[in-house]
Amino acid sequence: MPEGDTVWQTAQRLHRALADATLTGCDLRVPRLATADLTGRRVLEVVARGKHLLTRVEGGLTLHSHLRMDGAWYVFGAGERWRGGPHHQIRAILATAERTAVGYRLPVLELLHTAEEDRAVGHLGPDLLGPDWDPEEALSRLLADPSRPLGEALLDQRNLAGIGNVYKCELCFVLRLSPWLPIGEVPSPERLVTVAQRLLEANRNRAARVTTAQSRPDRRVWVYGRPGRPCLRCGTPVRAADQGRAGEERITFWCPHCQPGPQGPPPRPGSH
C-alpha cells in the first residue's frame, strides 16, 4: 500500500500536470460515475490528505481517489503511449490539451461536492505532510486507547494520517520499540510523532524511500521486507508476523534484540 510520502508525490505530479488547465476529456469508469463528465471544467488543484487524493475542479466538485494496495495515477504527454497496465484496469482518465492523467486499479473513486469533502476525509487524524499537521493532536489521538499495540495504533489513519506498513515497522525499529508494546507504555511517546514526521518529510521528494541513510538498495530500510535476514544494526535475524485485528492484519517486521518487549505471535515460516 502506498505510504503518505508516495501519495504526496502523486498529488504533486498530478497538480503540475493538471492545475489551471481545462479538461478536454473525462472518462470515469466506475458504474455510479458512468454519466459524470468534467469536460470543460478547469482543474483548480490536486492535494493529498493522508493517503487520499483530492482533485478539485471549478464548479465546486472534487474527484476523490484512494490507491489502497496497488492503485496508481500516471501522467502522459500528448501522443505518448499509456503504460500503467492493461486498459481494462483503467478507472479514470482526465485529459487536457497537453497532458493526460490516467488512474489504474483505483479501488476508491467518487465525485463529491468540495464543501462536503469531510465525508471522505473528515475522520482522518493530522496529516504528517499536510498544512494541518498538529503533533499534539496526533499524540492525543494515539494515546486515547493506551492498551492498543503500538503497531496497530500507528497504522490507524484516524490517529495520524500518512503512516503505512513500511513506516510503521521502520519507526518502531528506529525508536527501539516492540510493535506489540501497548502504546500507553511507550516511554517519551512524543518521540513517535516527531520522528514519524521527520521520516516522511525526509522522503517526500525522494524516488527511493530511505530510512537508514544508506543508498544501497539492500540497505535502504532497517527491517521492512527483510524476514530472516540479519538486522543491519545487531545481526539478529529479523522476524515477521501478522499484526492487527481480524480482517485488518498486516505483516510486521522487527528485530527481537533491538526491539525488546512483547514479541507477538510465533514467527512466520522462513522469518528466523
Backbone as CSV, one residue per row, in Angstrom:
resi,resn,N_x,N_y,N_z,CA_x,CA_y,CA_z,C_x,C_y,C_z
1,MET,0.846,-1.201,0.000,0.000,0.000,0.000,0.883,1.253,0.000
2,PRO,0.620,2.214,-0.883,1.406,3.442,-0.883,1.349,4.159,0.460
3,GLU,2.484,4.729,0.858,2.557,5.472,2.113,2.250,6.945,1.831
4,GLY,2.192,7.719,2.906,1.844,9.121,2.760,2.777,9.898,1.852
5,ASP,4.084,9.555,1.863,5.016,10.282,1.007,4.768,9.976,-0.466
6,THR,4.416,8.720,-0.771,4.128,8.350,-2.155,2.873,9.062,-2.663
7,VAL,1.853,9.131,-1.820,0.617,9.813,-2.218,0.871,11.305,-2.381
8,TRP,1.690,11.885,-1.510,2.048,13.298,-1.628,2.744,13.556,-2.961
9,GLN,3.670,12.665,-3.343,4.359,12.813,-4.625,3.380,12.706,-5.791
10,THR,2.434,11.783,-5.681,1.435,11.625,-6.733,0.604,12.892,-6.879
11,ALA,0.202,13.470,-5.750,-0.580,14.704,-5.797,0.218,15.829,-6.448
12,GLN,1.495,15.939,-6.123,2.334,16.976,-6.721,2.441,16.785,-8.234
13,ARG,2.616,15.530,-8.648,2.742,15.249,-10.078,1.445,15.574,-10.821
14,LEU,0.305,15.191,-10.245,-0.979,15.491,-10.869,-1.254,16.990,-10.881
15,HIS,-0.883,17.663,-9.821,-1.114,19.109,-9.757,-0.312,19.827,-10.841
16,ARG,0.954,19.440,-10.999,1.778,20.078,-12.035,1.204,19.837,-13.423
17,ALA,0.615,18.669,-13.634,0.103,18.322,-14.962,-1.252,18.941,-15.258
18,LEU,-2.097,19.101,-14.234,-3.493,19.468,-14.485,-3.909,20.847,-13.993
19,ALA,-3.287,21.350,-12.959,-3.773,22.585,-12.341,-3.781,23.753,-13.317
20,ASP,-4.864,24.511,-13.276,-5.083,25.695,-14.107,-5.370,25.370,-15.566
21,ALA,-5.479,24.092,-15.889,-5.820,23.689,-17.262,-7.281,23.257,-17.312
22,THR,-7.874,23.396,-18.488,-9.257,22.977,-18.683,-9.285,21.546,-19.192
23,LEU,-10.160,20.743,-18.634,-10.267,19.352,-19.053,-10.919,19.266,-20.428
24,THR,-10.198,18.637,-21.352,-10.719,18.414,-22.701,-11.339,17.027,-22.838
25,GLY,-11.146,16.208,-21.811,-11.728,14.876,-21.823,-11.812,14.334,-20.416
26,CYS,-12.842,13.539,-20.159,-13.024,12.938,-18.836,-13.773,11.626,-19.006
27,ASP,-13.192,10.556,-18.474,-13.828,9.240,-18.533,-13.648,8.577,-17.177
28,LEU,-14.731,8.444,-16.418,-14.703,7.842,-15.086,-15.366,6.474,-15.188
29,ARG,-14.563,5.428,-15.101,-15.028,4.083,-15.421,-15.423,3.285,-14.181
30,VAL,-16.340,3.828,-13.431,-16.970,3.090,-12.340,-18.476,3.279,-12.521
31,PRO,-19.262,2.272,-12.197,-20.691,2.314,-12.529,-21.415,3.575,-12.077
32,ARG,-21.204,4.008,-10.843,-22.010,5.137,-10.373,-21.566,6.474,-10.937
33,LEU,-20.419,6.492,-11.637,-19.959,7.730,-12.269,-20.033,7.635,-13.791
34,ALA,-20.749,6.653,-14.276,-20.784,6.408,-15.726,-21.294,7.607,-16.512
35,THR,-22.168,8.395,-15.925,-22.718,9.553,-16.643,-22.059,10.872,-16.232
36,ALA,-21.099,10.813,-15.308,-20.432,12.039,-14.853,-19.401,12.484,-15.886
37,ASP,-19.348,13.774,-16.139,-18.411,14.302,-17.128,-17.914,15.664,-16.656
38,LEU,-16.599,15.753,-16.467,-15.993,17.007,-16.000,-15.379,17.801,-17.154
39,THR,-15.596,17.356,-18.358,-15.054,18.053,-19.525,-15.513,19.514,-19.541
40,GLY,-14.567,20.402,-19.827,-14.867,21.831,-19.887,-14.629,22.555,-18.569
41,ARG,-14.386,21.817,-17.515,-14.117,22.448,-16.216,-12.602,22.623,-16.020
42,ARG,-12.241,23.692,-15.351,-10.834,23.952,-15.051,-10.442,23.242,-13.758
43,VAL,-9.281,22.616,-13.779,-8.764,21.971,-12.574,-8.145,23.043,-11.686
44,LEU,-8.594,23.116,-10.463,-8.084,24.125,-9.527,-6.812,23.664,-8.826
45,GLU,-6.829,22.429,-8.322,-5.660,21.904,-7.624,-5.846,20.421,-7.354
46,VAL,-4.736,19.766,-7.088,-4.749,18.378,-6.633,-3.954,18.337,-5.336
47,VAL,-4.565,17.834,-4.292,-3.905,17.801,-2.988,-4.019,16.402,-2.391
48,ALA,-3.076,16.100,-1.509,-3.109,14.854,-0.757,-3.636,15.135,0.633
49,ARG,-4.398,14.197,1.150,-4.841,14.256,2.548,-4.587,12.867,3.110
50,GLY,-3.469,12.705,3.822,-3.062,11.377,4.231,-2.799,10.536,3.002
51,LYS,-3.533,9.429,2.857,-3.381,8.562,1.695,-4.470,8.791,0.648
52,HIS,-5.221,9.871,0.795,-6.304,10.197,-0.120,-5.863,11.294,-1.080
53,LEU,-6.401,11.257,-2.308,-6.134,12.275,-3.312,-7.413,13.030,-3.624
54,LEU,-7.316,14.346,-3.640,-8.471,15.200,-3.902,-8.162,16.096,-5.100
55,THR,-8.855,15.849,-6.211,-8.693,16.670,-7.408,-9.884,17.624,-7.461
56,ARG,-9.618,18.899,-7.212,-10.689,19.901,-7.140,-10.816,20.615,-8.472
57,VAL,-12.062,20.720,-8.957,-12.320,21.393,-10.227,-13.341,22.498,-10.010
58,GLU,-13.373,23.429,-10.945,-14.310,24.541,-10.792,-15.747,24.021,-10.815
59,GLY,-16.598,24.793,-10.194,-17.976,24.355,-10.056,-18.223,23.666,-8.735
60,GLY,-17.202,23.685,-7.851,-17.388,23.131,-6.512,-17.414,21.620,-6.442
61,LEU,-16.650,20.950,-7.331,-16.615,19.488,-7.330,-15.210,18.976,-7.031
62,THR,-15.144,17.813,-6.402,-13.875,17.165,-6.075,-13.939,15.704,-6.477
63,LEU,-12.943,15.267,-7.228,-12.805,13.848,-7.545,-11.898,13.234,-6.485
64,HIS,-12.467,12.352,-5.693,-11.738,11.725,-4.584,-11.282,10.332,-5.002
65,SER,-9.993,10.048,-4.819,-9.490,8.713,-5.116,-8.565,8.239,-4.008
66,HIS,-8.450,6.925,-3.906,-7.574,6.303,-2.917,-6.886,5.135,-3.617
67,LEU,-5.566,5.004,-3.405,-4.796,3.988,-4.122,-4.843,2.616,-3.456
68,ARG,-5.058,2.591,-2.149,-5.019,1.338,-1.384,-3.777,0.524,-1.739
69,MET,-3.951,-0.765,-2.100,-2.774,-1.627,-2.242,-1.983,-1.387,-3.525
70,ASP,-2.659,-1.323,-4.668,-1.882,-1.248,-5.915,-2.443,-0.270,-6.935
71,GLY,-3.277,0.675,-6.488,-3.732,1.705,-7.404,-2.611,2.667,-7.757
72,ALA,-2.755,3.368,-8.875,-1.720,4.310,-9.306,-2.289,5.310,-10.301
73,TRP,-1.751,6.516,-10.271,-2.033,7.537,-11.276,-0.751,7.763,-12.085
74,TYR,-0.904,7.842,-13.400,0.220,8.144,-14.283,-0.133,9.362,-15.135
75,VAL,0.887,10.102,-15.510,0.698,11.277,-16.373,1.450,11.060,-17.672
76,PHE,0.761,11.291,-18.791,1.360,11.090,-20.105,1.221,12.359,-20.943
77,GLY,2.208,12.577,-21.800,2.155,13.692,-22.720,1.283,13.373,-23.920
78,ALA,0.982,14.407,-24.697,0.151,14.219,-25.891,0.805,13.211,-26.833
79,GLY,0.069,12.192,-27.236,0.590,11.187,-28.154,1.443,10.123,-27.508
80,GLU,1.739,10.252,-26.224,2.573,9.272,-25.538,1.774,7.989,-25.272
81,ARG,2.427,6.853,-25.425,1.771,5.566,-25.184,1.536,5.381,-23.686
82,TRP,0.320,4.989,-23.328,-0.008,4.755,-21.922,0.597,3.430,-21.464
83,ARG,1.212,3.436,-20.305,1.871,2.231,-19.800,1.718,2.167,-18.271
84,GLY,0.558,1.788,-17.848,0.330,1.619,-16.415,-0.351,0.302,-16.117
85,GLY,-0.592,-0.476,-17.165,-1.276,-1.748,-17.011,-2.251,-1.955,-18.155
86,PRO,-2.943,-3.087,-18.172,-3.940,-3.350,-19.224,-5.041,-2.293,-19.213
87,HIS,-5.611,-2.021,-20.356,-6.638,-0.981,-20.457,-7.857,-1.282,-19.587
88,HIS,-8.134,-2.564,-19.345,-9.315,-2.873,-18.549,-9.129,-2.494,-17.081
89,GLN,-7.888,-2.156,-16.675,-7.631,-1.725,-15.302,-7.778,-0.215,-15.123
90,ILE,-8.017,0.510,-16.206,-8.168,1.961,-16.114,-9.513,2.300,-15.487
91,ARG,-9.462,3.189,-14.494,-10.685,3.611,-13.810,-10.990,5.093,-14.040
92,ALA,-9.988,5.880,-14.425,-10.218,7.315,-14.615,-9.256,7.878,-15.646
93,ILE,-9.777,8.765,-16.496,-8.960,9.480,-17.463,-9.337,10.956,-17.384
94,LEU,-8.341,11.788,-17.116,-8.524,13.239,-17.080,-7.541,13.844,-18.077
95,ALA,-8.065,14.409,-19.154,-7.203,14.903,-20.218,-7.288,16.411,-20.360
96,THR,-6.130,17.034,-20.627,-6.052,18.442,-21.006,-5.410,18.491,-22.390
97,ALA,-5.210,19.682,-22.893,-4.627,19.800,-24.231,-3.206,19.247,-24.288
98,GLU,-2.488,19.264,-23.160,-1.082,18.858,-23.166,-0.775,17.591,-22.381
99,ARG,-1.609,17.255,-21.407,-1.321,16.117,-20.542,-2.573,15.279,-20.336
100,THR,-2.360,13.996,-20.057,-3.459,13.102,-19.695,-3.070,12.339,-18.445
101,ALA,-3.921,12.423,-17.420,-3.723,11.670,-16.184,-4.624,10.441,-16.239
102,VAL,-4.029,9.278,-16.005,-4.760,8.018,-16.097,-4.640,7.276,-14.769
103,GLY,-5.779,6.931,-14.181,-5.796,6.219,-12.921,-6.074,4.744,-13.135
104,TYR,-5.137,3.897,-12.700,-5.256,2.455,-12.850,-5.612,1.801,-11.510
105,ARG,-6.482,0.813,-11.555,-6.785,-0.048,-10.407,-7.204,0.754,-9.170
106,LEU,-7.942,1.829,-9.367,-8.350,2.671,-8.246,-9.541,2.021,-7.535
107,PRO,-9.360,1.559,-6.309,-10.472,0.911,-5.607,-11.497,1.896,-5.078
108,VAL,-11.092,3.151,-4.938,-11.998,4.197,-4.470,-11.968,5.341,-5.474
109,LEU,-13.121,5.660,-6.027,-13.238,6.787,-6.948,-14.657,7.326,-6.805
110,GLU,-14.765,8.565,-6.365,-16.092,9.161,-6.173,-16.032,10.656,-6.428
111,LEU,-17.161,11.203,-6.815,-17.279,12.624,-7.083,-18.073,13.262,-5.958
112,LEU,-17.482,14.276,-5.322,-18.083,14.932,-4.167,-18.232,16.422,-4.427
113,HIS,-19.110,17.039,-3.675,-19.085,18.492,-3.601,-17.883,18.875,-2.731
114,THR,-17.105,19.822,-3.207,-15.895,20.198,-2.476,-16.220,20.589,-1.037
115,ALA,-17.337,21.230,-0.838,-17.736,21.640,0.516,-18.039,20.450,1.409
116,GLU,-18.168,19.252,0.803,-18.506,18.055,1.576,-17.373,17.036,1.578
117,GLU,-16.143,17.490,1.373,-15.010,16.566,1.364,-14.842,15.826,2.684
118,ASP,-15.312,16.414,3.771,-15.182,15.748,5.065,-15.895,14.402,5.096
119,ARG,-16.844,14.200,4.205,-17.487,12.886,4.123,-16.463,11.801,3.816
120,ALA,-15.401,12.167,3.078,-14.381,11.196,2.678,-13.147,11.230,3.564
121,VAL,-12.783,12.412,4.065,-11.513,12.523,4.786,-11.638,13.161,6.168
122,GLY,-12.859,13.464,6.582,-13.036,14.139,7.867,-12.657,13.298,9.068
123,HIS,-12.599,11.978,8.886,-12.265,11.097,10.001,-10.769,11.020,10.253
124,LEU,-9.980,11.514,9.336,-8.524,11.364,9.436,-7.928,12.227,10.533
125,GLY,-6.851,11.715,11.111,-6.095,12.495,12.075,-5.209,13.499,11.356
126,PRO,-4.394,14.260,12.092,-3.494,15.233,11.470,-2.602,14.585,10.409
127,ASP,-2.433,15.288,9.309,-1.667,14.778,8.171,-0.192,15.084,8.382
128,LEU,0.642,14.039,8.398,2.075,14.198,8.643,2.758,15.108,7.630
129,LEU,2.212,15.186,6.411,2.809,16.034,5.373,1.888,17.179,4.965
130,GLY,0.879,17.424,5.750,-0.101,18.437,5.378,0.018,19.718,6.176
131,PRO,-0.648,20.766,5.712,-0.619,22.048,6.415,-1.329,21.998,7.759
132,ASP,-2.130,20.946,7.982,-2.858,20.834,9.237,-2.086,20.045,10.290
133,TRP,-0.823,19.704,10.008,-0.072,18.852,10.931,-0.051,19.455,12.334
134,ASP,-0.480,18.656,13.302,-0.586,19.086,14.689,-0.081,17.946,15.570
135,PRO,1.198,17.986,15.974,1.762,16.866,16.739,1.058,16.608,18.064
136,GLU,0.576,17.645,18.715,-0.099,17.445,19.994,-1.426,16.714,19.800
137,GLU,-2.166,17.076,18.756,-3.422,16.391,18.476,-3.162,14.936,18.079
138,ALA,-2.139,14.709,17.270,-1.809,13.346,16.861,-1.445,12.492,18.073
139,LEU,-0.653,13.029,18.975,-0.250,12.286,20.169,-1.457,11.989,21.045
140,SER,-2.346,12.963,21.175,-3.544,12.770,21.981,-4.393,11.628,21.421
141,ARG,-4.521,11.567,20.106,-5.307,10.502,19.492,-4.635,9.145,19.661
142,LEU,-3.326,9.104,19.516,-2.598,7.847,19.684,-2.786,7.280,21.086
143,LEU,-2.769,8.152,22.088,-2.809,7.704,23.481,-4.238,7.513,24.007
144,ALA,-5.224,7.754,23.153,-6.615,7.640,23.616,-6.976,6.209,23.990
145,ASP,-6.291,5.230,23.399,-6.510,3.813,23.733,-5.169,3.246,24.184
146,PRO,-4.796,3.432,25.458,-3.447,3.087,25.920,-3.105,1.613,25.855
147,SER,-4.094,0.734,25.774,-3.807,-0.699,25.728,-3.557,-1.211,24.307
148,ARG,-3.771,-0.359,23.329,-3.639,-0.801,21.945,-2.173,-1.000,21.573
149,PRO,-1.826,-2.094,20.889,-0.439,-2.293,20.467,0.047,-1.146,19.585
150,LEU,1.294,-0.781,19.786,1.874,0.361,19.089,1.712,0.262,17.573
151,GLY,2.024,-0.912,17.009,1.941,-1.053,15.564,0.551,-0.794,15.019
152,GLU,-0.465,-1.270,15.708,-1.843,-1.041,15.269,-2.219,0.431,15.382
153,ALA,-1.819,1.066,16.469,-2.164,2.472,16.668,-1.541,3.356,15.595
154,LEU,-0.316,3.044,15.187,0.359,3.855,14.177,-0.295,3.722,12.807
155,LEU,-0.846,2.553,12.510,-1.478,2.345,11.208,-2.873,2.939,11.123
156,ASP,-3.465,3.256,12.251,-4.829,3.784,12.272,-4.811,5.235,11.788
157,GLN,-5.356,5.465,10.597,-5.315,6.798,9.995,-6.164,7.818,10.755
158,ARG,-7.000,7.350,11.660,-7.771,8.270,12.496,-6.888,8.926,13.552
159,ASN,-5.722,8.333,13.825,-4.791,8.908,14.800,-3.878,9.937,14.142
160,LEU,-3.214,9.516,13.099,-2.393,10.426,12.291,-2.350,9.843,10.893
161,ALA,-2.427,10.699,9.904,-2.620,10.256,8.522,-1.313,10.249,7.747
162,GLY,-1.038,9.096,7.132,0.129,9.009,6.253,1.049,7.849,6.526
163,ILE,0.965,7.232,7.709,1.843,6.116,8.019,1.258,4.831,7.445
164,GLY,2.060,4.127,6.653,1.698,2.814,6.147,2.556,1.762,6.812
165,ASN,2.518,0.559,6.276,3.200,-0.551,6.935,4.717,-0.382,6.963
166,VAL,5.280,0.222,5.917,6.729,0.424,5.904,7.141,1.342,7.047
167,TYR,6.512,2.497,7.119,6.905,3.449,8.160,6.555,2.945,9.555
168,LYS,5.474,2.181,9.676,5.154,1.594,10.982,6.332,0.772,11.485
169,CYS,6.811,-0.146,10.629,7.911,-1.027,11.025,9.204,-0.256,11.247
170,GLU,9.506,0.644,10.348,10.764,1.383,10.459,10.770,2.321,11.656
171,LEU,9.654,2.956,11.933,9.569,3.868,13.079,9.765,3.104,14.380
172,CYS,9.116,1.956,14.516,9.285,1.158,15.727,10.742,0.740,15.902
173,PHE,11.394,0.379,14.786,12.799,-0.018,14.888,13.681,1.154,15.298
174,VAL,13.516,2.282,14.621,14.354,3.456,14.917,14.257,3.847,16.386
175,LEU,13.063,3.716,16.953,12.846,4.095,18.349,13.081,2.934,19.314
176,ARG,13.501,1.778,18.777,13.801,0.590,19.585,12.593,0.141,20.415
177,LEU,11.435,0.124,19.785,10.202,-0.236,20.466,9.576,-1.461,19.805
178,SER,9.085,-2.374,20.620,8.356,-3.512,20.083,7.031,-3.045,19.503
179,PRO,6.673,-3.510,18.305,5.378,-3.131,17.732,4.193,-3.629,18.555
180,TRP,4.440,-4.575,19.462,3.359,-5.121,20.294,3.295,-4.465,21.677
181,LEU,4.159,-3.512,21.924,4.128,-2.809,23.207,2.856,-1.959,23.285
182,PRO,2.066,-2.056,24.367,0.899,-1.173,24.494,1.338,0.282,24.399
183,ILE,0.641,1.051,23.619,1.114,2.412,23.362,1.158,3.249,24.634
184,GLY,0.330,2.913,25.616,0.367,3.630,26.883,1.635,3.388,27.676
185,GLU,2.427,2.377,27.283,3.681,2.066,27.969,4.902,2.582,27.221
186,VAL,4.696,3.278,26.126,5.818,3.809,25.352,6.475,4.952,26.118
187,PRO,7.772,4.867,26.391,8.441,5.979,27.069,8.600,7.169,26.124
188,SER,8.436,8.347,26.643,8.547,9.574,25.836,7.760,9.443,24.528
189,PRO,6.453,9.226,24.609,5.668,8.969,23.394,5.667,10.116,22.400
190,GLU,6.006,11.309,22.845,6.049,12.432,21.909,7.069,12.195,20.799
191,ARG,8.044,11.307,21.055,9.038,10.995,20.016,8.387,10.312,18.816
192,LEU,7.302,9.591,19.054,6.630,8.898,17.954,6.233,9.855,16.848
193,VAL,5.553,10.925,17.216,5.055,11.847,16.193,6.192,12.695,15.625
194,THR,7.178,13.018,16.452,8.306,13.821,15.973,9.121,13.066,14.931
195,VAL,9.466,11.817,15.249,10.292,11.033,14.331,9.488,10.598,13.106
196,ALA,8.214,10.279,13.292,7.379,9.907,12.150,7.329,11.039,11.127
197,GLN,7.087,12.236,11.602,7.014,13.379,10.690,8.361,13.634,10.015
198,ARG,9.436,13.433,10.766,10.774,13.640,10.217,11.078,12.627,9.115
199,LEU,10.678,11.371,9.314,10.937,10.335,8.315,10.179,10.613,7.019
200,LEU,8.903,10.968,7.122,8.133,11.240,5.907,8.622,12.499,5.201
201,GLU,8.958,13.519,5.976,9.481,14.749,5.373,10.770,14.473,4.613
202,ALA,11.634,13.638,5.178,12.917,13.344,4.541,12.747,12.590,3.231
203,ASN,11.627,11.876,3.081,11.447,11.029,1.906,10.456,11.557,0.886
204,ARG,9.783,12.643,1.178,8.699,13.041,0.279,9.189,13.482,-1.093
205,ASN,10.455,13.842,-1.224,10.980,14.241,-2.528,11.966,13.232,-3.100
206,ARG,12.025,12.047,-2.491,12.951,11.022,-2.962,12.239,10.012,-3.855
207,ALA,12.947,9.539,-4.868,12.390,8.497,-5.721,12.371,7.156,-5.000
208,ALA,13.403,6.911,-4.181,13.501,5.669,-3.418,13.469,5.996,-1.932
209,ARG,12.613,5.337,-1.206,12.462,5.592,0.235,13.681,5.080,0.992
210,VAL,14.218,5.905,1.891,15.391,5.548,2.677,15.137,5.907,4.136
211,THR,15.356,4.945,5.033,15.235,5.228,6.466,16.543,4.985,7.210
212,THR,17.546,4.437,6.517,18.816,4.088,7.164,19.939,5.061,6.866
213,ALA,19.735,5.987,5.953,20.775,6.908,5.482,21.797,6.202,4.599
214,GLN,21.501,4.979,4.140,22.373,4.257,3.219,21.674,4.143,1.868
215,SER,22.427,4.337,0.796,21.830,4.366,-0.532,21.780,3.012,-1.224
216,ARG,22.512,2.013,-0.727,22.473,0.693,-1.348,21.052,0.137,-1.303
217,PRO,20.558,-0.398,-2.424,19.172,-0.879,-2.452,18.833,-1.875,-1.354
218,ASP,19.797,-2.718,-0.965,19.518,-3.724,0.057,19.713,-3.197,1.478
219,ARG,20.003,-1.906,1.611,20.231,-1.346,2.943,19.479,-0.027,3.163
220,ARG,18.448,0.201,2.360,17.701,1.458,2.481,16.733,1.460,3.653
221,VAL,16.282,0.274,4.064,15.370,0.176,5.214,15.956,-0.787,6.228
222,TRP,15.583,-0.594,7.490,16.146,-1.386,8.574,15.580,-2.802,8.626
223,VAL,14.266,-2.940,8.670,13.670,-4.256,8.883,12.568,-4.608,7.894
224,TYR,11.911,-3.638,7.305,10.759,-3.925,6.453,11.154,-4.820,5.274
225,GLY,10.413,-5.912,5.082,10.661,-6.806,3.964,11.932,-7.619,4.075
226,ARG,12.495,-7.723,5.299,13.759,-8.439,5.465,13.641,-9.631,6.416
227,PRO,12.579,-10.429,6.365,12.454,-11.539,7.313,13.563,-12.570,7.146
228,GLY,14.132,-12.978,8.289,15.181,-13.986,8.269,16.557,-13.445,7.959
229,ARG,16.654,-12.224,7.496,17.961,-11.638,7.175,18.528,-10.953,8.410
230,PRO,19.847,-10.786,8.475,20.455,-10.184,9.671,20.026,-8.731,9.850
231,CYS,19.711,-8.385,11.081,19.443,-6.989,11.409,20.656,-6.156,11.032
232,LEU,20.444,-5.030,10.401,21.549,-4.179,9.963,22.275,-3.531,11.135
233,ARG,21.672,-3.577,12.306,22.303,-2.971,13.478,23.028,-4.009,14.332
234,CYS,22.392,-5.180,14.574,22.982,-6.136,15.516,23.223,-7.514,14.927
235,GLY,22.676,-7.832,13.768,22.888,-9.124,13.137,21.879,-10.193,13.495
236,THR,20.980,-9.925,14.440,19.940,-10.878,14.796,18.967,-11.037,13.622
237,PRO,18.516,-12.258,13.322,17.556,-12.424,12.224,16.287,-11.608,12.460
238,VAL,15.869,-10.898,11.440,14.642,-10.111,11.502,13.446,-11.056,11.509
239,ARG,12.458,-10.748,12.328,11.250,-11.563,12.416,10.094,-10.900,11.670
240,ALA,9.104,-11.718,11.343,7.890,-11.219,10.689,6.696,-11.978,11.228
241,ALA,5.608,-11.271,11.469,4.374,-11.899,11.949,3.195,-11.008,11.609
242,ASP,2.024,-11.601,11.515,0.810,-10.829,11.271,0.443,-10.039,12.513
243,GLN,-0.011,-8.825,12.310,-0.450,-7.981,13.417,-1.692,-7.230,13.001
244,GLY,-2.639,-7.114,13.912,-3.851,-6.359,13.637,-5.092,-7.158,13.948
245,ARG,-6.200,-6.448,13.960,-7.464,-7.097,14.217,-7.866,-7.984,13.048
246,ALA,-8.722,-8.942,13.325,-9.157,-9.887,12.294,-9.679,-9.140,11.067
247,GLY,-9.167,-9.529,9.924,-9.568,-8.892,8.680,-8.754,-7.658,8.334
248,GLU,-7.921,-7.184,9.272,-7.106,-5.992,9.033,-5.628,-6.275,9.257
249,GLU,-5.250,-7.556,9.286,-3.872,-7.910,9.604,-2.889,-7.388,8.558
250,ARG,-1.743,-6.966,9.033,-0.629,-6.578,8.169,0.620,-7.267,8.694
251,ILE,1.577,-7.530,7.836,2.815,-8.169,8.264,3.697,-7.133,8.962
252,THR,4.130,-7.458,10.149,5.038,-6.596,10.894,6.427,-7.228,10.892
253,PHE,7.432,-6.409,10.638,8.828,-6.840,10.656,9.536,-6.135,11.809
254,TRP,10.355,-6.862,12.544,11.063,-6.252,13.679,12.260,-7.099,14.084
255,CYS,13.156,-6.501,14.824,14.333,-7.195,15.361,14.078,-7.479,16.836
256,PRO,14.016,-8.750,17.252,13.710,-9.053,18.646,14.793,-8.608,19.622
257,HIS,16.008,-8.390,19.138,17.082,-7.924,20.023,17.058,-6.409,20.175
258,CYS,16.938,-5.708,19.072,16.946,-4.237,19.115,15.626,-3.665,19.616
259,GLN,14.566,-4.471,19.559,13.237,-4.005,19.954,12.675,-4.922,21.045
260,PRO,13.216,-4.808,22.261,12.774,-5.683,23.347,11.345,-5.380,23.770
261,GLY,10.768,-6.322,24.499,9.398,-6.171,24.955,8.542,-7.273,24.377
262,PRO,7.230,-7.117,24.362,6.341,-8.143,23.816,6.747,-8.497,22.387
263,GLN,6.772,-9.797,22.108,7.289,-10.244,20.811,6.241,-10.795,19.865
264,GLY,4.979,-10.662,20.194,3.940,-11.036,19.254,3.804,-12.535,19.078
265,PRO,3.098,-12.956,18.020,2.848,-14.381,17.772,4.108,-15.086,17.284
266,PRO,4.048,-16.430,17.149,5.215,-17.169,16.636,5.658,-16.630,15.275
267,PRO,6.937,-16.768,14.959,7.441,-16.248,13.676,6.751,-16.880,12.488
268,ARG,6.643,-16.098,11.407,6.171,-16.643,10.152,7.215,-17.637,9.625
269,PRO,6.818,-18.636,8.873,7.797,-19.557,8.275,8.852,-18.784,7.492
270,GLY,10.114,-19.149,7.730,11.210,-18.510,6.998,11.630,-17.181,7.545
271,SER,11.054,-16.747,8.698,11.414,-15.434,9.234,12.448,-15.512,10.331
272,HIS,12.988,-16.716,10.578,14.044,-16.830,11.589,15.000,-17.960,11.220
